Amino acid sequence: EMLRRSSFASRERRRRTLSQDSGAWNPNLLGGSSAPMAITSSSGVVVSSLSSWGVDLSRTTEVCWLLIVQAWLSFLTNGIFVSCLALSAKPYGRPAYQAAQTTALIVDPLASALGFRLKVNAWGLLPVMLLMSICHVYILALSLKSVTPPLYWHSGEVLLVSIAALGRGLASYVKMRANVLLQSLGSEQAETRLMWSGVAMQLGSCAGAFSMYILINTFSCFRRG
């Protein structure tokens, strides 16, 4: 009887120690019943709960990143590119603007087709996004009155046309590649993810067009058409 009481007291002390350290008691550690093991940390509780609900945290993070990518590139293409290309090409003349627009329209479908063939994962789109952003920042900076056009007397329009075509091509590739990745993450919710991709693109386009309209028509720092 004394041995039984001593064993019970020892197990009770061990249970209290575990409860104080982790906030939950796991009977499997005490040689108890084969009940499911309790989670012993707050982060573990969250991860376990999300997993039990069928939520994949890594996939959710990837989807959120791709939606941000879609919104950002729509902001650049339908905001900066459309609004500032004509202003940035003004110092070089109308032929430079027409060449930039024509080249961008030719590159657009070709780059979109590469979205199916040139395979890059979701996080691999980050350097492509950075290069595309640099191209659009160049177009935005060139549309300012205070900026002197580079290579004004030495084929500067060729540089503008090349950067405009590169920026438009990268944007088309990223847009198509992001949609391909969203669809390939699982067929059970592919339509829903593509729907949210369209929503992100529309929101980005609206934000870009509205912000550039306000900036160009309110402040006098841009060139006038």
KESEKE-58425 format. One record per residue (C-alpha): residue number from 1; residue in three letters; x, y, z. Coordinates in Angstrom, 2 decimals. Each point is the difference from the previous one (the first is absolute). Example, Ala and Ser with C-alpha at 12.3 -4.5 7.8 and 13.67 -1.06 7.14 Angstrom:
BEGIN
ATOM | k | r | east | north | up
ATOM | 1 | ALA | 12.30 | -4.50 | 7.80 $
ATOM | 2 | SER | 1.37 | 3.44 | -0.66 $
***
This chain:
BEGIN
ATOM | k | r | east | north | up
ATOM | 1 | GLU | 0.00 | 0.00 | 0.00 $
ATOM | 2 | MET | 2.82 | 2.42 | 0.81 $
ATOM | 3 | LEU | 1.68 | -0.75 | -3.34 $
ATOM | 4 | ARG | -3.25 | 0.64 | -1.83 $
ATOM | 5 | ARG | -0.49 | 3.36 | 1.75 $
ATOM | 6 | SER | 3.60 | 0.99 | -0.70 $
ATOM | 7 | SER | -0.37 | -0.83 | -3.67 $
ATOM | 8 | PHE | -3.24 | 1.99 | -0.18 $
ATOM | 9 | ALA | 1.60 | 3.02 | 1.73 $
ATOM | 10 | SER | 2.97 | -0.16 | -2.38 $
ATOM | 11 | ARG | -2.25 | -0.06 | -3.04 $
ATOM | 12 | GLU | -2.07 | 2.87 | 1.41 $
ATOM | 13 | ARG | 3.12 | 2.17 | 0.51 $
ATOM | 14 | ARG | 1.17 | -0.80 | -3.50 $
ATOM | 15 | ARG | -3.38 | 0.96 | -1.41 $
ATOM | 16 | ARG | 0.07 | 3.37 | 1.79 $
ATOM | 17 | THR | 3.54 | 0.70 | -1.25 $
ATOM | 18 | LEU | -0.98 | -0.67 | -3.58 $
ATOM | 19 | SER | -3.11 | 2.14 | 0.34 $
ATOM | 20 | GLN | 2.02 | 2.95 | 1.32 $
ATOM | 21 | ASP | 2.65 | -0.29 | -2.74 $
ATOM | 22 | SER | -2.17 | -0.51 | -3.06 $
ATOM | 23 | GLY | -3.49 | 0.99 | 1.00 $
ATOM | 24 | ALA | -1.43 | -3.42 | -0.94 $
ATOM | 25 | TRP | 0.32 | -3.54 | 1.31 $
ATOM | 26 | ASN | 0.96 | -2.88 | -2.25 $
ATOM | 27 | PRO | -1.08 | -3.28 | 1.62 $
ATOM | 28 | ASN | 2.17 | -1.99 | -2.45 $
ATOM | 29 | LEU | 3.10 | 1.31 | 1.78 $
ATOM | 30 | LEU | -1.26 | -1.44 | 3.29 $
ATOM | 31 | GLY | -0.76 | -3.42 | -1.28 $
ATOM | 32 | GLY | -3.74 | 0.68 | -0.01 $
ATOM | 33 | SER | -2.61 | -0.85 | -2.58 $
ATOM | 34 | SER | 0.57 | 0.13 | -3.74 $
ATOM | 35 | ALA | -1.97 | 3.23 | -0.42 $
ATOM | 36 | PRO | 1.22 | 2.43 | -2.69 $
ATOM | 37 | MET | 2.98 | 2.06 | 1.06 $
ATOM | 38 | ALA | -0.85 | 3.56 | 1.08 $
ATOM | 39 | ILE | 1.75 | 2.99 | -1.52 $
ATOM | 40 | THR | 2.57 | 1.48 | 2.35 $
ATOM | 41 | SER | 0.42 | 3.50 | -1.42 $
ATOM | 42 | SER | -2.21 | 2.83 | -1.22 $
ATOM | 43 | SER | 1.57 | -0.01 | -3.48 $
ATOM | 44 | GLY | -0.51 | -3.72 | -0.18 $
ATOM | 45 | VAL | -3.67 | 0.47 | 0.84 $
ATOM | 46 | VAL | -0.44 | 2.45 | -2.88 $
ATOM | 47 | VAL | 1.83 | -2.19 | -2.51 $
ATOM | 48 | SER | -1.88 | -3.09 | 1.15 $
ATOM | 49 | SER | -3.36 | 1.76 | -0.22 $
ATOM | 50 | LEU | 0.69 | 1.34 | -3.49 $
ATOM | 51 | SER | 1.20 | -3.40 | -1.15 $
ATOM | 52 | SER | -3.13 | -1.65 | 1.39 $
ATOM | 53 | TRP | -2.10 | 2.48 | -2.01 $
ATOM | 54 | GLY | 1.84 | -0.90 | -3.20 $
ATOM | 55 | VAL | 1.99 | 3.26 | -0.22 $
ATOM | 56 | ASP | 3.47 | -0.29 | -1.52 $
ATOM | 57 | LEU | 1.99 | 2.97 | 1.31 $
ATOM | 58 | SER | 2.76 | -0.26 | -2.62 $
ATOM | 59 | ARG | -2.54 | -0.12 | -2.82 $
ATOM | 60 | THR | -1.99 | 2.89 | 1.47 $
ATOM | 61 | THR | 3.16 | 2.13 | 0.21 $
ATOM | 62 | GLU | 0.84 | -0.81 | -3.60 $
ATOM | 63 | VAL | -3.49 | 0.92 | -1.17 $
ATOM | 64 | CYS | 0.12 | 3.33 | 1.87 $
ATOM | 65 | TRP | 3.38 | 0.79 | -1.53 $
ATOM | 66 | LEU | -1.25 | -0.73 | -3.53 $
ATOM | 67 | LEU | -3.04 | 2.22 | 0.53 $
ATOM | 68 | ILE | 2.26 | 2.83 | 1.16 $
ATOM | 69 | VAL | 2.12 | -0.52 | -3.11 $
ATOM | 70 | GLN | -3.08 | 0.26 | -2.22 $
ATOM | 71 | ALA | -1.16 | 3.19 | 1.68 $
ATOM | 72 | TRP | 3.45 | 1.63 | -0.18 $
ATOM | 73 | LEU | 0.66 | -0.75 | -3.67 $
ATOM | 74 | SER | -3.49 | 1.25 | -0.90 $
ATOM | 75 | PHE | 0.77 | 3.18 | 1.92 $
ATOM | 76 | LEU | 3.16 | 0.48 | -2.05 $
ATOM | 77 | THR | -1.34 | -0.90 | -3.43 $
ATOM | 78 | ASN | -3.38 | 1.75 | 0.18 $
ATOM | 79 | GLY | 1.25 | 2.86 | 2.11 $
ATOM | 80 | ILE | 3.57 | 1.04 | -0.78 $
ATOM | 81 | PHE | 0.45 | -1.60 | -3.43 $
ATOM | 82 | VAL | -3.23 | 1.25 | -1.54 $
ATOM | 83 | SER | 0.12 | 3.45 | 1.59 $
ATOM | 84 | CYS | 3.70 | 0.84 | -0.21 $
ATOM | 85 | LEU | 1.26 | -1.61 | -3.21 $
ATOM | 86 | ALA | -1.27 | 2.82 | -2.21 $
ATOM | 87 | LEU | 1.45 | 2.62 | 2.34 $
ATOM | 88 | SER | 3.38 | -1.75 | 0.24 $
ATOM | 89 | ALA | 0.22 | -0.30 | -3.81 $
ATOM | 90 | LYS | -0.87 | 3.65 | -0.60 $
ATOM | 91 | PRO | 3.64 | 1.27 | -0.07 $
ATOM | 92 | TYR | 0.87 | -2.57 | -2.68 $
ATOM | 93 | GLY | -3.02 | 0.72 | -2.20 $
ATOM | 94 | ARG | -3.12 | -1.81 | -1.09 $
ATOM | 95 | PRO | 1.84 | -2.76 | -1.95 $
ATOM | 96 | ALA | 1.63 | -1.17 | 3.24 $
ATOM | 97 | TYR | -3.38 | -0.32 | 1.70 $
ATOM | 98 | GLN | -1.49 | -1.89 | -2.93 $
ATOM | 99 | ALA | 3.00 | -2.35 | -0.12 $
ATOM | 100 | ALA | -0.24 | -0.66 | 3.75 $
ATOM | 101 | GLN | -3.72 | -0.76 | -0.20 $
ATOM | 102 | THR | 0.36 | -2.24 | -3.05 $
ATOM | 103 | THR | 2.91 | -1.94 | 1.45 $
ATOM | 104 | ALA | -1.82 | -0.48 | 3.30 $
ATOM | 105 | LEU | -3.08 | -1.34 | -1.80 $
ATOM | 106 | ILE | 2.15 | -2.50 | -1.91 $
ATOM | 107 | VAL | 1.90 | -1.16 | 3.09 $
ATOM | 108 | ASP | -3.15 | -0.36 | 2.13 $
ATOM | 109 | PRO | -1.47 | -3.24 | -1.46 $
ATOM | 110 | LEU | 3.43 | -1.57 | -0.48 $
ATOM | 111 | ALA | 0.90 | 0.55 | 3.64 $
ATOM | 112 | SER | -3.39 | -1.34 | 1.10 $
ATOM | 113 | ALA | 0.67 | -3.23 | -1.90 $
ATOM | 114 | LEU | 3.26 | -0.39 | 1.92 $
ATOM | 115 | GLY | -2.04 | -0.17 | 3.19 $
ATOM | 116 | PHE | -0.92 | -3.58 | -0.91 $
ATOM | 117 | ARG | 3.47 | -1.08 | -1.14 $
ATOM | 118 | LEU | 2.53 | 1.84 | 2.16 $
ATOM | 119 | LYS | -0.68 | -1.54 | 3.40 $
ATOM | 120 | VAL | 0.75 | 2.13 | 3.06 $
ATOM | 121 | ASN | -1.45 | -0.57 | 3.47 $
ATOM | 122 | ALA | -1.92 | 2.62 | 1.93 $
ATOM | 123 | TRP | 2.98 | 1.39 | 1.90 $
ATOM | 124 | GLY | 2.15 | -0.10 | -3.14 $
ATOM | 125 | LEU | -2.20 | 2.77 | -1.39 $
ATOM | 126 | LEU | 1.47 | 2.46 | 2.50 $
ATOM | 127 | PRO | 3.13 | 0.97 | -2.05 $
ATOM | 128 | VAL | -2.17 | 0.26 | -3.11 $
ATOM | 129 | MET | -2.30 | 2.34 | 1.90 $
ATOM | 130 | LEU | 2.94 | 2.14 | 1.09 $
ATOM | 131 | LEU | 1.31 | 0.35 | -3.56 $
ATOM | 132 | MET | -3.47 | 0.81 | -1.28 $
ATOM | 133 | SER | -0.42 | 2.63 | 2.72 $
ATOM | 134 | ILE | 3.31 | 1.62 | -0.96 $
ATOM | 135 | CYS | -1.16 | 0.30 | -3.62 $
ATOM | 136 | HIS | -3.21 | 1.72 | 1.05 $
ATOM | 137 | VAL | 1.82 | 2.29 | 2.43 $
ATOM | 138 | TYR | 2.24 | 1.10 | -2.90 $
ATOM | 139 | ILE | -3.09 | 0.84 | -2.07 $
ATOM | 140 | LEU | -1.50 | 1.88 | 2.95 $
ATOM | 141 | ALA | 3.20 | 1.96 | 0.63 $
ATOM | 142 | LEU | 0.37 | 0.92 | -3.67 $
ATOM | 143 | SER | -3.50 | 1.48 | -0.01 $
ATOM | 144 | LEU | 1.02 | 2.62 | 2.59 $
ATOM | 145 | LYS | 0.88 | 3.49 | -1.21 $
ATOM | 146 | SER | 3.03 | 0.22 | 2.24 $
ATOM | 147 | VAL | 1.67 | -3.07 | -1.54 $
ATOM | 148 | THR | 2.27 | 0.46 | -3.00 $
ATOM | 149 | PRO | -0.56 | -2.77 | -2.56 $
ATOM | 150 | PRO | 3.07 | -2.25 | -0.18 $
ATOM | 151 | LEU | 1.77 | -0.34 | -3.35 $
ATOM | 152 | TYR | -2.17 | 2.75 | -1.42 $
ATOM | 153 | TRP | 2.26 | 0.53 | -3.00 $
ATOM | 154 | HIS | 1.24 | -3.58 | -0.26 $
ATOM | 155 | SER | -2.89 | -2.40 | -0.61 $
ATOM | 156 | GLY | -1.66 | 0.50 | 3.34 $
ATOM | 157 | GLU | -3.30 | -1.08 | -1.52 $
ATOM | 158 | VAL | 1.46 | -3.46 | -0.60 $
ATOM | 159 | LEU | 0.65 | -0.32 | 3.74 $
ATOM | 160 | LEU | -3.56 | 1.09 | 0.80 $
ATOM | 161 | VAL | -1.52 | -2.44 | -2.49 $
ATOM | 162 | SER | 2.14 | -2.86 | 1.35 $
ATOM | 163 | ILE | -0.91 | 0.70 | 3.62 $
ATOM | 164 | ALA | -3.70 | 0.37 | -0.83 $
ATOM | 165 | ALA | 0.01 | -3.30 | -1.89 $
ATOM | 166 | LEU | 1.92 | -1.76 | 2.77 $
ATOM | 167 | GLY | -2.32 | 1.30 | 2.72 $
ATOM | 168 | ARG | -3.11 | -0.96 | -1.94 $
ATOM | 169 | GLY | 1.37 | -3.44 | -0.83 $
ATOM | 170 | LEU | 0.97 | -0.77 | 3.59 $
ATOM | 171 | ALA | -3.41 | 1.15 | 1.21 $
ATOM | 172 | SER | -1.78 | -2.30 | -2.48 $
ATOM | 173 | TYR | 2.20 | -2.95 | 0.95 $
ATOM | 174 | VAL | -0.50 | 0.51 | 3.74 $
ATOM | 175 | LYS | -3.76 | 0.39 | -0.40 $
ATOM | 176 | MET | -0.35 | -3.23 | -1.95 $
ATOM | 177 | ARG | 2.46 | -1.92 | 2.17 $
ATOM | 178 | ALA | -1.78 | 1.07 | 3.19 $
ATOM | 179 | ASN | -3.32 | -1.23 | -1.37 $
ATOM | 180 | VAL | 1.56 | -3.31 | -1.03 $
ATOM | 181 | LEU | 1.40 | -0.45 | 3.50 $
ATOM | 182 | LEU | -3.32 | 0.88 | 1.61 $
ATOM | 183 | GLN | -1.73 | -2.60 | -2.11 $
ATOM | 184 | SER | 2.62 | -2.68 | 0.67 $
ATOM | 185 | LEU | -0.19 | 0.30 | 3.80 $
ATOM | 186 | GLY | -2.99 | -2.32 | 0.07 $
ATOM | 187 | SER | -2.98 | -0.66 | -2.21 $
ATOM | 188 | GLU | -2.52 | 0.08 | 2.86 $
ATOM | 189 | GLN | 0.12 | 3.82 | 0.33 $
ATOM | 190 | ALA | 1.62 | 1.04 | -3.28 $
ATOM | 191 | GLU | -3.03 | 1.98 | -1.17 $
ATOM | 192 | THR | -0.19 | 1.90 | 3.27 $
ATOM | 193 | ARG | 3.69 | 0.89 | -0.09 $
ATOM | 194 | LEU | -0.24 | 1.20 | -3.60 $
ATOM | 195 | MET | -3.04 | 2.08 | 0.93 $
ATOM | 196 | TRP | 1.98 | 1.72 | 2.76 $
ATOM | 197 | SER | 2.85 | 0.47 | -2.45 $
ATOM | 198 | GLY | -2.37 | 1.96 | -2.22 $
ATOM | 199 | VAL | -1.17 | 2.02 | 2.98 $
ATOM | 200 | ALA | 3.61 | 0.82 | 0.94 $
ATOM | 201 | MET | 0.79 | 1.10 | -3.55 $
ATOM | 202 | GLN | -3.07 | 2.24 | -0.17 $
ATOM | 203 | LEU | 0.78 | 1.59 | 3.36 $
ATOM | 204 | GLY | 3.61 | 0.60 | -1.01 $
ATOM | 205 | SER | -1.05 | 1.51 | -3.33 $
ATOM | 206 | CYS | -2.55 | 2.25 | 1.69 $
ATOM | 207 | ALA | 2.51 | 1.17 | 2.60 $
ATOM | 208 | GLY | 2.70 | 0.65 | -2.62 $
ATOM | 209 | ALA | -2.25 | 1.88 | -2.41 $
ATOM | 210 | PHE | -1.63 | 2.09 | 2.73 $
ATOM | 211 | SER | 3.28 | 0.91 | 1.72 $
ATOM | 212 | MET | 1.75 | 0.98 | -3.25 $
ATOM | 213 | TYR | -3.01 | 2.05 | -1.09 $
ATOM | 214 | ILE | 0.14 | 1.95 | 3.25 $
ATOM | 215 | LEU | 3.76 | 0.49 | -0.17 $
ATOM | 216 | ILE | 0.16 | 1.10 | -3.63 $
ATOM | 217 | ASN | -3.00 | 2.34 | 0.16 $
ATOM | 218 | THR | 0.72 | 1.46 | 3.43 $
ATOM | 219 | PHE | 3.75 | 0.55 | 0.11 $
ATOM | 220 | SER | 2.03 | 1.90 | -2.58 $
ATOM | 221 | CYS | 3.09 | -2.20 | 0.21 $
ATOM | 222 | PHE | -0.94 | -2.10 | -3.06 $
ATOM | 223 | ARG | 0.52 | 0.89 | -3.62 $
ATOM | 224 | ARG | -3.04 | 1.22 | -1.84 $
ATOM | 225 | GLY | -1.31 | -1.75 | -3.09 $
***
